[in-house]
Amino acid sequence: MPPLTIALLRRLIRSSHYVVSIHAADELEDDGLTILDLENILLTGQIIERQRDRATHETKVVIRGQALHGSSCCAVAKLGATGRAIIITVYVEG
């Protein structure tokens, strides 16, 4: 499976080939963000960190971007077995 790059992630977001985890959906709601905010974060952001899960050895990326109202936010994503992006969580910085 190819590594998750910002170009691949943007292509998956633009083509709606992504899944939002229940945890990420809850965090969006708690922070007053919408799915459009999440998409904007991913489409305007940059990968700031790569993390490797010790148990599963999966690589996930932290993307910093902006919500529609301008707040700096981060999302954590990984590439799923089916080739879709999986959004693990999202949060407003600060």
Secondary structure, DSSP 8 states (H G I E B T S, - for coil): -----HHHHHHHHHTT-EEE-HHHHHHHHHTT--HHHHHHHHHH-EEEEEEE-TTT--EEEEEEEE-TTS-EEEEEEEE-TTS-EEEEEEEE--
